[in-house]
Amino acid sequence: MDLLQALAHAELPVEFVDDVMQEELRILHDAGYIICEFPPTGAHQPTRIHRVTAPGRRALRHFGSGATVFAQTA
């Protein structure tokens, strides 16, 4: 939820290259909490996050953990 909270307060779109971060993004995407583009399998390219969805914002209201400081990494 910390990553989702950070994305909700970030200026989107934002990109991530880190493999661990991309796996967390895939979980949020599969849950329907974010809209994003993943690179082709095996390509070392960034994942671009376009927006946090309405269900994602509802999840934050229900499960959110307060303010999170977000540093944009690429």
N, CA, C and O atoms as a Tripos MOL2 file, in Angstrom:
@<TRIPOS>MOLECULE
protein
  296   295    74     0     0
PROTEIN
NO_CHARGES

@<TRIPOS>ATOM
      1 N           0.8070   -1.1970    0.0000 N.3       1 MET1
      2 CA          0.0000    0.0000    0.0000 C.3       1 MET1
      3 C           0.8530    1.2650    0.0000 C.2       1 MET1
      4 O           0.4030    2.3200   -0.4470 O.2       1 MET1
      5 N           2.0780    1.1600    0.4990 N.am      2 ASP2
      6 CA          2.9460    2.3400    0.5100 C.3       2 ASP2
      7 C           3.2390    2.8220   -0.9020 C.2       2 ASP2
      8 O           3.2350    4.0240   -1.1700 O.2       2 ASP2
      9 N           3.4950    1.8790   -1.8050 N.am      3 LEU3
     10 CA          3.7650    2.2700   -3.1920 C.3       3 LEU3
     11 C           2.5280    2.8960   -3.8200 C.2       3 LEU3
     12 O           2.6370    3.9050   -4.5170 O.2       3 LEU3
     13 N           1.3720    2.3250   -3.5910 N.am      4 LEU4
     14 CA          0.1350    2.8810   -4.1320 C.3       4 LEU4
     15 C          -0.1140    4.2800   -3.5660 C.2       4 LEU4
     16 O          -0.5180    5.1860   -4.2950 O.2       4 LEU4
     17 N           0.1270    4.4500   -2.2800 N.am      5 GLN5
     18 CA         -0.0230    5.7600   -1.6380 C.3       5 GLN5
     19 C           0.9130    6.7720   -2.3010 C.2       5 GLN5
     20 O           0.5140    7.8970   -2.6000 O.2       5 GLN5
     21 N           2.1470    6.3620   -2.5230 N.am      6 ALA6
     22 CA          3.1290    7.2540   -3.1520 C.3       6 ALA6
     23 C           2.7020    7.6250   -4.5720 C.2       6 ALA6
     24 O           2.8160    8.7830   -4.9740 O.2       6 ALA6
     25 N           2.2160    6.6510   -5.3250 N.am      7 LEU7
     26 CA          1.7740    6.9220   -6.6850 C.3       7 LEU7
     27 C           0.5710    7.8540   -6.7040 C.2       7 LEU7
     28 O           0.4420    8.6800   -7.6070 O.2       7 LEU7
     29 N          -0.2990    7.7310   -5.7290 N.am      8 ALA8
     30 CA         -1.4800    8.5820   -5.6630 C.3       8 ALA8
     31 C          -1.1080   10.0470   -5.4520 C.2       8 ALA8
     32 O          -1.8730   10.9440   -5.8060 O.2       8 ALA8
     33 N           0.0690   10.2840   -4.8730 N.am      9 HIS9
     34 CA          0.5120   11.6540   -4.6130 C.3       9 HIS9
     35 C           1.5850   12.1260   -5.5900 C.2       9 HIS9
     36 O           2.0680   13.2530   -5.4810 O.2       9 HIS9
     37 N           1.9590   11.2820   -6.5380 N.am     10 ALA10
     38 CA          3.0140   11.6190   -7.5000 C.3      10 ALA10
     39 C           2.4160   12.3120   -8.7180 C.2      10 ALA10
     40 O           1.2320   12.1660   -9.0230 O.2      10 ALA10
     41 N           3.2500   13.0560   -9.3900 N.am     11 GLU11
     42 CA          2.8590   13.6360  -10.6780 C.3      11 GLU11
     43 C           3.0680   12.5550  -11.7330 C.2      11 GLU11
     44 O           4.2020   12.1790  -12.0290 O.2      11 GLU11
     45 N           1.9810   12.0630  -12.2930 N.am     12 LEU12
     46 CA          2.0420   10.9770  -13.2630 C.3      12 LEU12
     47 C           1.9840   11.5230  -14.6820 C.2      12 LEU12
     48 O           1.4090   12.5910  -14.8880 O.2      12 LEU12
     49 N           2.5490   10.8430  -15.6620 N.am     13 PRO13
     50 CA          3.1240    9.5050  -15.5780 C.3      13 PRO13
     51 C           4.5040    9.5210  -14.9230 C.2      13 PRO13
     52 O           5.1900   10.5430  -14.8860 O.2      13 PRO13
     53 N           4.8780    8.3630  -14.4120 N.am     14 VAL14
     54 CA          6.1860    8.1480  -13.8130 C.3      14 VAL14
     55 C           6.6880    6.7910  -14.3030 C.2      14 VAL14
     56 O           5.8890    5.9120  -14.6270 O.2      14 VAL14
     57 N           7.9970    6.6230  -14.3580 N.am     15 GLU15
     58 CA          8.5750    5.3770  -14.8630 C.3      15 GLU15
     59 C           9.4860    4.7330  -13.8250 C.2      15 GLU15
     60 O          10.1590    5.4200  -13.0580 O.2      15 GLU15
     61 N           9.4970    3.3890  -13.8150 N.am     16 PHE16
     62 CA         10.3720    2.6110  -12.9440 C.3      16 PHE16
     63 C          11.0960    1.5650  -13.7740 C.2      16 PHE16
     64 O          10.4990    0.9460  -14.6550 O.2      16 PHE16
     65 N          12.3750    1.3630  -13.5000 N.am     17 VAL17
     66 CA         13.1630    0.3530  -14.1970 C.3      17 VAL17
     67 C          13.4690   -0.8310  -13.2810 C.2      17 VAL17
     68 O          13.6070   -1.9590  -13.7550 O.2      17 VAL17
     69 N          13.5730   -0.5890  -11.9980 N.am     18 ASP18
     70 CA         13.9470   -1.6020  -11.0100 C.3      18 ASP18
     71 C          13.0400   -2.8330  -11.0980 C.2      18 ASP18
     72 O          11.8160   -2.7090  -11.0660 O.2      18 ASP18
     73 N          13.6470   -4.0260  -11.2110 N.am     19 ASP19
     74 CA         12.8820   -5.2680  -11.3640 C.3      19 ASP19
     75 C          11.9840   -5.5540  -10.1660 C.2      19 ASP19
     76 O          10.8550   -6.0140  -10.3370 O.2      19 ASP19
     77 N          12.4710   -5.2890   -8.9640 N.am     20 VAL20
     78 CA         11.6670   -5.5220   -7.7660 C.3      20 VAL20
     79 C          10.4600   -4.5870   -7.7700 C.2      20 VAL20
     80 O           9.3440   -5.0100   -7.4690 O.2      20 VAL20
     81 N          10.6770   -3.3380   -8.1060 N.am     21 MET21
     82 CA          9.5950   -2.3610   -8.1620 C.3      21 MET21
     83 C           8.5810   -2.7620   -9.2400 C.2      21 MET21
     84 O           7.3740   -2.6210   -9.0410 O.2      21 MET21
     85 N           9.0640   -3.2540  -10.3630 N.am     22 GLN22
     86 CA          8.1540   -3.6610  -11.4400 C.3      22 GLN22
     87 C           7.2580   -4.8070  -10.9870 C.2      22 GLN22
     88 O           6.0940   -4.8740  -11.3820 O.2      22 GLN22
     89 N           7.7820   -5.7010  -10.1680 N.am     23 GLU23
     90 CA          6.9610   -6.8020   -9.6650 C.3      23 GLU23
     91 C           5.8580   -6.2740   -8.7480 C.2      23 GLU23
     92 O           4.7260   -6.7540   -8.8090 O.2      23 GLU23
     93 N           6.1700   -5.2960   -7.9050 N.am     24 GLU24
     94 CA          5.1620   -4.6760   -7.0520 C.3      24 GLU24
     95 C           4.1170   -3.9510   -7.9040 C.2      24 GLU24
     96 O           2.9240   -3.9870   -7.6010 O.2      24 GLU24
     97 N           4.5780   -3.2960   -8.9690 N.am     25 LEU25
     98 CA          3.6550   -2.6110   -9.8740 C.3      25 LEU25
     99 C           2.7250   -3.5980  -10.5610 C.2      25 LEU25
    100 O           1.5490   -3.3040  -10.7730 O.2      25 LEU25
    101 N           3.2480   -4.7650  -10.9090 N.am     26 ARG26
    102 CA          2.4190   -5.7810  -11.5590 C.3      26 ARG26
    103 C           1.3000   -6.2360  -10.6180 C.2      26 ARG26
    104 O           0.1740   -6.4660  -11.0570 O.2      26 ARG26
    105 N           1.6090   -6.3650   -9.3350 N.am     27 ILE27
    106 CA          0.5960   -6.7530   -8.3510 C.3      27 ILE27
    107 C          -0.5040   -5.6910   -8.2760 C.2      27 ILE27
    108 O          -1.6910   -6.0170   -8.2730 O.2      27 ILE27
    109 N          -0.0980   -4.4130   -8.2140 N.am     28 LEU28
    110 CA         -1.0810   -3.3250   -8.1690 C.3      28 LEU28
    111 C          -1.9100   -3.2800   -9.4500 C.2      28 LEU28
    112 O          -3.1180   -3.0490   -9.4090 O.2      28 LEU28
    113 N          -1.2550   -3.5020  -10.5830 N.am     29 HIS29
    114 CA         -1.9490   -3.5130  -11.8760 C.3      29 HIS29
    115 C          -2.9480   -4.6660  -11.9450 C.2      29 HIS29
    116 O          -4.0950   -4.4760  -12.3490 O.2      29 HIS29
    117 N          -2.5130   -5.8540  -11.5530 N.am     30 ASP30
    118 CA         -3.3850   -7.0250  -11.6040 C.3      30 ASP30
    119 C          -4.5860   -6.8780  -10.6710 C.2      30 ASP30
    120 O          -5.6490   -7.4450  -10.9270 O.2      30 ASP30
    121 N          -4.4160   -6.1190   -9.5930 N.am     31 ALA31
    122 CA         -5.5240   -5.8620   -8.6670 C.3      31 ALA31
    123 C          -6.4730   -4.7930   -9.2020 C.2      31 ALA31
    124 O          -7.5510   -4.5810   -8.6470 O.2      31 ALA31
    125 N          -6.0690   -4.1120  -10.2910 N.am     32 GLY32
    126 CA         -6.9010   -3.0720  -10.8730 C.3      32 GLY32
    127 C          -6.7140   -1.7180  -10.2210 C.2      32 GLY32
    128 O          -7.5490   -0.8290  -10.3900 O.2      32 GLY32
    129 N          -5.6150   -1.5460   -9.4650 N.am     33 TYR33
    130 CA         -5.3830   -0.3080   -8.7240 C.3      33 TYR33
    131 C          -4.6380    0.7490   -9.5290 C.2      33 TYR33
    132 O          -4.7130    1.9340   -9.2040 O.2      33 TYR33
    133 N          -3.9200    0.3420  -10.5750 N.am     34 ILE34
    134 CA         -3.1890    1.3000  -11.4090 C.3      34 ILE34
    135 C          -3.3370    0.9250  -12.8720 C.2      34 ILE34
    136 O          -3.6150   -0.2230  -13.2150 O.2      34 ILE34
    137 N          -3.1430    1.9270  -13.7290 N.am     35 ILE35
    138 CA         -3.0670    1.7200  -15.1780 C.3      35 ILE35
    139 C          -1.6150    1.9890  -15.5480 C.2      35 ILE35
    140 O          -1.0840    3.0630  -15.2660 O.2      35 ILE35
    141 N          -0.9730    1.0050  -16.1820 N.am     36 CYS36
    142 CA          0.4340    1.1660  -16.5480 C.3      36 CYS36
    143 C           0.7690    0.3360  -17.7770 C.2      36 CYS36
    144 O          -0.0100   -0.5130  -18.2110 O.2      36 CYS36
    145 N           1.9560    0.6050  -18.3280 N.am     37 GLU37
    146 CA          2.4850   -0.1470  -19.4710 C.3      37 GLU37
    147 C           3.7440   -0.8630  -19.0280 C.2      37 GLU37
    148 O           4.6710   -0.2400  -18.5110 O.2      37 GLU37
    149 N           3.7790   -2.1710  -19.2280 N.am     38 PHE38
    150 CA          4.9670   -2.9550  -18.9090 C.3      38 PHE38
    151 C           5.7970   -3.1630  -20.1730 C.2      38 PHE38
    152 O           5.2440   -3.2670  -21.2680 O.2      38 PHE38
    153 N           7.1210   -3.2230  -20.0270 N.am     39 PRO39
    154 CA          7.9730   -3.4780  -21.1890 C.3      39 PRO39
    155 C           7.8150   -4.9260  -21.6510 C.2      39 PRO39
    156 O           7.3490   -5.7720  -20.8860 O.2      39 PRO39
    157 N           8.1940   -5.2140  -22.8780 N.am     40 PRO40
    158 CA          8.1650   -6.6010  -23.3440 C.3      40 PRO40
    159 C           9.0350   -7.4840  -22.4490 C.2      40 PRO40
    160 O          10.0280   -7.0200  -21.8880 O.2      40 PRO40
    161 N           8.6670   -8.7320  -22.3210 N.am     41 THR41
    162 CA          9.4290   -9.6720  -21.5090 C.3      41 THR41
    163 C          10.8860   -9.7030  -21.9620 C.2      41 THR41
    164 O          11.1790   -9.8200  -23.1520 O.2      41 THR41
    165 N          11.7880   -9.5970  -20.9990 N.am     42 GLY42
    166 CA         13.2150   -9.6390  -21.2860 C.3      42 GLY42
    167 C          13.8220   -8.2970  -21.6490 C.2      42 GLY42
    168 O          15.0460   -8.1680  -21.6730 O.2      42 GLY42
    169 N          13.0090   -7.3030  -21.9300 N.am     43 ALA43
    170 CA         13.5270   -5.9750  -22.2810 C.3      43 ALA43
    171 C          13.7980   -5.2010  -21.0040 C.2      43 ALA43
    172 O          12.9660   -5.1770  -20.0970 O.2      43 ALA43
    173 N          14.9540   -4.5710  -20.9320 N.am     44 HIS44
    174 CA         15.2830   -3.7670  -19.7540 C.3      44 HIS44
    175 C          14.8610   -2.3250  -20.0380 C.2      44 HIS44
    176 O          15.6870   -1.4480  -20.2930 O.2      44 HIS44
    177 N          13.5430   -2.1150  -19.9840 N.am     45 GLN45
    178 CA         12.9390   -0.8110  -20.2240 C.3      45 GLN45
    179 C          12.0470   -0.4880  -19.0340 C.2      45 GLN45
    180 O          11.6660   -1.3830  -18.2800 O.2      45 GLN45
    181 N          11.7110    0.7870  -18.8640 N.am     46 PRO46
    182 CA         10.8960    1.1500  -17.7040 C.3      46 PRO46
    183 C           9.4310    0.7540  -17.8490 C.2      46 PRO46
    184 O           8.9050    0.6180  -18.9540 O.2      46 PRO46
    185 N           8.7940    0.5750  -16.7010 N.am     47 THR47
    186 CA          7.3470    0.4610  -16.6290 C.3      47 THR47
    187 C           6.8230    1.8680  -16.4290 C.2      47 THR47
    188 O           7.3040    2.5900  -15.5560 O.2      47 THR47
    189 N           5.8410    2.2680  -17.2250 N.am     48 ARG48
    190 CA          5.2700    3.6190  -17.1350 C.3      48 ARG48
    191 C           3.8980    3.5340  -16.4700 C.2      48 ARG48
    192 O           3.0020    2.8380  -16.9480 O.2      48 ARG48
    193 N           3.7520    4.2590  -15.3550 N.am     49 ILE49
    194 CA          2.4900    4.3040  -14.6380 C.3      49 ILE49
    195 C           1.7350    5.5430  -15.0880 C.2      49 ILE49
    196 O           2.2490    6.6590  -15.0130 O.2      49 ILE49
    197 N           0.4950    5.3360  -15.5620 N.am     50 HIS50
    198 CA         -0.3090    6.4350  -16.0850 C.3      50 HIS50
    199 C          -1.2570    7.0270  -15.0460 C.2      50 HIS50
    200 O          -1.4230    8.2440  -14.9710 O.2      50 HIS50
    201 N          -1.8790    6.1580  -14.2450 N.am     51 ARG51
    202 CA         -2.7970    6.7030  -13.2480 C.3      51 ARG51
    203 C          -3.1480    5.6670  -12.1890 C.2      51 ARG51
    204 O          -2.9920    4.4630  -12.3910 O.2      51 ARG51
    205 N          -3.6280    6.1720  -11.0520 N.am     52 VAL52
    206 CA         -4.1980    5.3400  -10.0020 C.3      52 VAL52
    207 C          -5.7020    5.3220  -10.2710 C.2      52 VAL52
    208 O          -6.3130    6.3760  -10.4460 O.2      52 VAL52
    209 N          -6.2920    4.1490  -10.3040 N.am     53 THR53
    210 CA         -7.7050    4.0030  -10.6430 C.3      53 THR53
    211 C          -8.6030    4.3220   -9.4480 C.2      53 THR53
    212 O          -8.1330    4.4590   -8.3190 O.2      53 THR53
    213 N          -9.8880    4.4370   -9.7180 N.am     54 ALA54
    214 CA        -10.8670    4.6550   -8.6420 C.3      54 ALA54
    215 C         -10.8210    3.5210   -7.6110 C.2      54 ALA54
    216 O         -10.8470    3.8010   -6.4130 O.2      54 ALA54
    217 N         -10.7540    2.2430   -8.0360 N.am     55 PRO55
    218 CA        -10.6190    1.1760   -7.0360 C.3      55 PRO55
    219 C          -9.3270    1.3040   -6.2230 C.2      55 PRO55
    220 O          -9.3040    0.9710   -5.0380 O.2      55 PRO55
    221 N          -8.2640    1.7810   -6.8490 N.am     56 GLY56
    222 CA         -7.0140    1.9950   -6.1300 C.3      56 GLY56
    223 C          -7.1600    3.0580   -5.0620 C.2      56 GLY56
    224 O          -6.6480    2.9060   -3.9530 O.2      56 GLY56
    225 N          -7.8520    4.1260   -5.3890 N.am     57 ARG57
    226 CA         -8.0880    5.2000   -4.4070 C.3      57 ARG57
    227 C          -9.0010    4.7270   -3.2760 C.2      57 ARG57
    228 O          -8.8120    5.1110   -2.1210 O.2      57 ARG57
    229 N          -9.9860    3.8990   -3.6050 N.am     58 ARG58
    230 CA        -10.8500    3.3350   -2.5480 C.3      58 ARG58
    231 C         -10.0400    2.4320   -1.6220 C.2      58 ARG58
    232 O         -10.2220    2.4590   -0.4050 O.2      58 ARG58
    233 N          -9.1440    1.6290   -2.2040 N.am     59 ALA59
    234 CA         -8.2970    0.7570   -1.3850 C.3      59 ALA59
    235 C          -7.4310    1.5860   -0.4470 C.2      59 ALA59
    236 O          -7.2190    1.2060    0.7050 O.2      59 ALA59
    237 N          -6.9340    2.7090   -0.9320 N.am     60 LEU60
    238 CA         -6.1220    3.5820   -0.0800 C.3      60 LEU60
    239 C          -6.9300    4.1390    1.0800 C.2      60 LEU60
    240 O          -6.4300    4.2190    2.2020 O.2      60 LEU60
    241 N          -8.1630    4.5210    0.8260 N.am     61 ARG61
    242 CA         -8.9950    5.0430    1.9090 C.3      61 ARG61
    243 C          -9.2470    3.9540    2.9570 C.2      61 ARG61
    244 O          -9.3320    4.2350    4.1520 O.2      61 ARG61
    245 N          -9.3630    2.7170    2.4890 N.am     62 HIS62
    246 CA         -9.6690    1.6220    3.4040 C.3      62 HIS62
    247 C          -8.4170    1.0600    4.0860 C.2      62 HIS62
    248 O          -8.4320    0.7890    5.2870 O.2      62 HIS62
    249 N          -7.3420    0.8870    3.3240 N.am     63 PHE63
    250 CA         -6.1360    0.2290    3.8400 C.3      63 PHE63
    251 C          -4.9380    1.1540    3.9630 C.2      63 PHE63
    252 O          -3.9050    0.7460    4.4930 O.2      63 PHE63
    253 N          -5.0470    2.4020    3.4820 N.am     64 GLY64
    254 CA         -3.9080    3.3260    3.4300 C.3      64 GLY64
    255 C          -3.1910    3.4870    4.7550 C.2      64 GLY64
    256 O          -3.7540    3.2640    5.8270 O.2      64 GLY64
    257 N          -1.9330    3.8790    4.6480 N.am     65 SER65
    258 CA         -1.0960    3.9710    5.8470 C.3      65 SER65
    259 C          -0.6070    5.3890    6.0870 C.2      65 SER65
    260 O           0.4880    5.5730    6.6190 O.2      65 SER65
    261 N          -1.3830    6.3920    5.7140 N.am     66 GLY66
    262 CA         -0.9630    7.7700    5.9720 C.3      66 GLY66
    263 C          -0.0410    8.2970    4.9050 C.2      66 GLY66
    264 O           0.1110    7.6870    3.8470 O.2      66 GLY66
    265 N           0.5690    9.4180    5.1730 N.am     67 ALA67
    266 CA          1.4370   10.0970    4.1940 C.3      67 ALA67
    267 C           2.7150    9.3080    3.9770 C.2      67 ALA67
    268 O           3.3110    8.7730    4.9120 O.2      67 ALA67
    269 N           3.1100    9.2540    2.7340 N.am     68 THR68
    270 CA          4.3540    8.6030    2.3470 C.3      68 THR68
    271 C           5.1740    9.5730    1.5150 C.2      68 THR68
    272 O           4.6610   10.2280    0.6080 O.2      68 THR68
    273 N           6.4360    9.6510    1.8360 N.am     69 VAL69
    274 CA          7.3300   10.4930    1.0300 C.3      69 VAL69
    275 C           7.7270    9.6840   -0.1830 C.2      69 VAL69
    276 O           8.0880    8.5130   -0.0660 O.2      69 VAL69
    277 N           7.6610   10.3030   -1.3470 N.am     70 PHE70
    278 CA          7.9180    9.5920   -2.5900 C.3      70 PHE70
    279 C           9.0450   10.2410   -3.3460 C.2      70 PHE70
    280 O           8.9830   11.4310   -3.6560 O.2      70 PHE70
    281 N          10.0780    9.4770   -3.6480 N.am     71 ALA71
    282 CA         11.1820    9.9640   -4.4730 C.3      71 ALA71
    283 C          11.0700    9.2770   -5.8230 C.2      71 ALA71
    284 O          11.1360    8.0500   -5.8970 O.2      71 ALA71
    285 N          10.9060   10.0320   -6.8700 N.am     72 GLN72
    286 CA         10.7730    9.4750   -8.2090 C.3      72 GLN72
    287 C          12.1090    8.8830   -8.6430 C.2      72 GLN72
    288 O          13.1370    9.5590   -8.6360 O.2      72 GLN72
    289 N          12.0730    7.5970   -9.0230 N.am     73 THR73
    290 CA         13.2720    6.9180   -9.4910 C.3      73 THR73
    291 C          13.0320    6.4040  -10.8880 C.2      73 THR73
    292 O          11.9220    6.0040  -11.2390 O.2      73 THR73
    293 N          14.0690    6.4190  -11.6680 N.am     74 ALA74
    294 CA         13.9460    5.9130  -13.0400 C.3      74 ALA74
    295 C          15.0570    4.9450  -13.3190 C.2      74 ALA74
    296 O          15.1400    4.4000  -14.4200 O.2      74 ALA74
@<TRIPOS>BOND
     1     1     2 1
     2     2     3 1
     3     3     4 2
     4     3     5 am
     5     5     6 1
     6     6     7 1
     7     7     8 2
     8     7     9 am
     9     9    10 1
    10    10    11 1
    11    11    12 2
    12    11    13 am
    13    13    14 1
    14    14    15 1
    15    15    16 2
    16    15    17 am
    17    17    18 1
    18    18    19 1
    19    19    20 2
    20    19    21 am
    21    21    22 1
    22    22    23 1
    23    23    24 2
    24    23    25 am
    25    25    26 1
    26    26    27 1
    27    27    28 2
    28    27    29 am
    29    29    30 1
    30    30    31 1
    31    31    32 2
    32    31    33 am
    33    33    34 1
    34    34    35 1
    35    35    36 2
    36    35    37 am
    37    37    38 1
    38    38    39 1
    39    39    40 2
    40    39    41 am
    41    41    42 1
    42    42    43 1
    43    43    44 2
    44    43    45 am
    45    45    46 1
    46    46    47 1
    47    47    48 2
    48    47    49 am
    49    49    50 1
    50    50    51 1
    51    51    52 2
    52    51    53 am
    53    53    54 1
    54    54    55 1
    55    55    56 2
    56    55    57 am
    57    57    58 1
    58    58    59 1
    59    59    60 2
    60    59    61 am
    61    61    62 1
    62    62    63 1
    63    63    64 2
    64    63    65 am
    65    65    66 1
    66    66    67 1
    67    67    68 2
    68    67    69 am
    69    69    70 1
    70    70    71 1
    71    71    72 2
    72    71    73 am
    73    73    74 1
    74    74    75 1
    75    75    76 2
    76    75    77 am
    77    77    78 1
    78    78    79 1
    79    79    80 2
    80    79    81 am
    81    81    82 1
    82    82    83 1
    83    83    84 2
    84    83    85 am
    85    85    86 1
    86    86    87 1
    87    87    88 2
    88    87    89 am
    89    89    90 1
    90    90    91 1
    91    91    92 2
    92    91    93 am
    93    93    94 1
    94    94    95 1
    95    95    96 2
    96    95    97 am
    97    97    98 1
    98    98    99 1
    99    99   100 2
   100    99   101 am
   101   101   102 1
   102   102   103 1
   103   103   104 2
   104   103   105 am
   105   105   106 1
   106   106   107 1
   107   107   108 2
   108   107   109 am
   109   109   110 1
   110   110   111 1
   111   111   112 2
   112   111   113 am
   113   113   114 1
   114   114   115 1
   115   115   116 2
   116   115   117 am
   117   117   118 1
   118   118   119 1
   119   119   120 2
   120   119   121 am
   121   121   122 1
   122   122   123 1
   123   123   124 2
   124   123   125 am
   125   125   126 1
   126   126   127 1
   127   127   128 2
   128   127   129 am
   129   129   130 1
   130   130   131 1
   131   131   132 2
   132   131   133 am
   133   133   134 1
   134   134   135 1
   135   135   136 2
   136   135   137 am
   137   137   138 1
   138   138   139 1
   139   139   140 2
   140   139   141 am
   141   141   142 1
   142   142   143 1
   143   143   144 2
   144   143   145 am
   145   145   146 1
   146   146   147 1
   147   147   148 2
   148   147   149 am
   149   149   150 1
   150   150   151 1
   151   151   152 2
   152   151   153 am
   153   153   154 1
   154   154   155 1
   155   155   156 2
   156   155   157 am
   157   157   158 1
   158   158   159 1
   159   159   160 2
   160   159   161 am
   161   161   162 1
   162   162   163 1
   163   163   164 2
   164   163   165 am
   165   165   166 1
   166   166   167 1
   167   167   168 2
   168   167   169 am
   169   169   170 1
   170   170   171 1
   171   171   172 2
   172   171   173 am
   173   173   174 1
   174   174   175 1
   175   175   176 2
   176   175   177 am
   177   177   178 1
   178   178   179 1
   179   179   180 2
   180   179   181 am
   181   181   182 1
   182   182   183 1
   183   183   184 2
   184   183   185 am
   185   185   186 1
   186   186   187 1
   187   187   188 2
   188   187   189 am
   189   189   190 1
   190   190   191 1
   191   191   192 2
   192   191   193 am
   193   193   194 1
   194   194   195 1
   195   195   196 2
   196   195   197 am
   197   197   198 1
   198   198   199 1
   199   199   200 2
   200   199   201 am
   201   201   202 1
   202   202   203 1
   203   203   204 2
   204   203   205 am
   205   205   206 1
   206   206   207 1
   207   207   208 2
   208   207   209 am
   209   209   210 1
   210   210   211 1
   211   211   212 2
   212   211   213 am
   213   213   214 1
   214   214   215 1
   215   215   216 2
   216   215   217 am
   217   217   218 1
   218   218   219 1
   219   219   220 2
   220   219   221 am
   221   221   222 1
   222   222   223 1
   223   223   224 2
   224   223   225 am
   225   225   226 1
   226   226   227 1
   227   227   228 2
   228   227   229 am
   229   229   230 1
   230   230   231 1
   231   231   232 2
   232   231   233 am
   233   233   234 1
   234   234   235 1
   235   235   236 2
   236   235   237 am
   237   237   238 1
   238   238   239 1
   239   239   240 2
   240   239   241 am
   241   241   242 1
   242   242   243 1
   243   243   244 2
   244   243   245 am
   245   245   246 1
   246   246   247 1
   247   247   248 2
   248   247   249 am
   249   249   250 1
   250   250   251 1
   251   251   252 2
   252   251   253 am
   253   253   254 1
   254   254   255 1
   255   255   256 2
   256   255   257 am
   257   257   258 1
   258   258   259 1
   259   259   260 2
   260   259   261 am
   261   261   262 1
   262   262   263 1
   263   263   264 2
   264   263   265 am
   265   265   266 1
   266   266   267 1
   267   267   268 2
   268   267   269 am
   269   269   270 1
   270   270   271 1
   271   271   272 2
   272   271   273 am
   273   273   274 1
   274   274   275 1
   275   275   276 2
   276   275   277 am
   277   277   278 1
   278   278   279 1
   279   279   280 2
   280   279   281 am
   281   281   282 1
   282   282   283 1
   283   283   284 2
   284   283   285 am
   285   285   286 1
   286   286   287 1
   287   287   288 2
   288   287   289 am
   289   289   290 1
   290   290   291 1
   291   291   292 2
   292   291   293 am
   293   293   294 1
   294   294   295 1
   295   295   296 2
@<TRIPOS>SUBSTRUCTURE
     1 MET1         2 RESIDUE 1 A MET
     2 ASP2         6 RESIDUE 1 A ASP
     3 LEU3        10 RESIDUE 1 A LEU
     4 LEU4        14 RESIDUE 1 A LEU
     5 GLN5        18 RESIDUE 1 A GLN
     6 ALA6        22 RESIDUE 1 A ALA
     7 LEU7        26 RESIDUE 1 A LEU
     8 ALA8        30 RESIDUE 1 A ALA
     9 HIS9        34 RESIDUE 1 A HIS
    10 ALA10       38 RESIDUE 1 A ALA
    11 GLU11       42 RESIDUE 1 A GLU
    12 LEU12       46 RESIDUE 1 A LEU
    13 PRO13       50 RESIDUE 1 A PRO
    14 VAL14       54 RESIDUE 1 A VAL
    15 GLU15       58 RESIDUE 1 A GLU
    16 PHE16       62 RESIDUE 1 A PHE
    17 VAL17       66 RESIDUE 1 A VAL
    18 ASP18       70 RESIDUE 1 A ASP
    19 ASP19       74 RESIDUE 1 A ASP
    20 VAL20       78 RESIDUE 1 A VAL
    21 MET21       82 RESIDUE 1 A MET
    22 GLN22       86 RESIDUE 1 A GLN
    23 GLU23       90 RESIDUE 1 A GLU
    24 GLU24       94 RESIDUE 1 A GLU
    25 LEU25       98 RESIDUE 1 A LEU
    26 ARG26      102 RESIDUE 1 A ARG
    27 ILE27      106 RESIDUE 1 A ILE
    28 LEU28      110 RESIDUE 1 A LEU
    29 HIS29      114 RESIDUE 1 A HIS
    30 ASP30      118 RESIDUE 1 A ASP
    31 ALA31      122 RESIDUE 1 A ALA
    32 GLY32      126 RESIDUE 1 A GLY
    33 TYR33      130 RESIDUE 1 A TYR
    34 ILE34      134 RESIDUE 1 A ILE
    35 ILE35      138 RESIDUE 1 A ILE
    36 CYS36      142 RESIDUE 1 A CYS
    37 GLU37      146 RESIDUE 1 A GLU
    38 PHE38      150 RESIDUE 1 A PHE
    39 PRO39      154 RESIDUE 1 A PRO
    40 PRO40      158 RESIDUE 1 A PRO
    41 THR41      162 RESIDUE 1 A THR
    42 GLY42      166 RESIDUE 1 A GLY
    43 ALA43      170 RESIDUE 1 A ALA
    44 HIS44      174 RESIDUE 1 A HIS
    45 GLN45      178 RESIDUE 1 A GLN
    46 PRO46      182 RESIDUE 1 A PRO
    47 THR47      186 RESIDUE 1 A THR
    48 ARG48      190 RESIDUE 1 A ARG
    49 ILE49      194 RESIDUE 1 A ILE
    50 HIS50      198 RESIDUE 1 A HIS
    51 ARG51      202 RESIDUE 1 A ARG
    52 VAL52      206 RESIDUE 1 A VAL
    53 THR53      210 RESIDUE 1 A THR
    54 ALA54      214 RESIDUE 1 A ALA
    55 PRO55      218 RESIDUE 1 A PRO
    56 GLY56      222 RESIDUE 1 A GLY
    57 ARG57      226 RESIDUE 1 A ARG
    58 ARG58      230 RESIDUE 1 A ARG
    59 ALA59      234 RESIDUE 1 A ALA
    60 LEU60      238 RESIDUE 1 A LEU
    61 ARG61      242 RESIDUE 1 A ARG
    62 HIS62      246 RESIDUE 1 A HIS
    63 PHE63      250 RESIDUE 1 A PHE
    64 GLY64      254 RESIDUE 1 A GLY
    65 SER65      258 RESIDUE 1 A SER
    66 GLY66      262 RESIDUE 1 A GLY
    67 ALA67      266 RESIDUE 1 A ALA
    68 THR68      270 RESIDUE 1 A THR
    69 VAL69      274 RESIDUE 1 A VAL
    70 PHE70      278 RESIDUE 1 A PHE
    71 ALA71      282 RESIDUE 1 A ALA
    72 GLN72      286 RESIDUE 1 A GLN
    73 THR73      290 RESIDUE 1 A THR
    74 ALA74      294 RESIDUE 1 A ALA
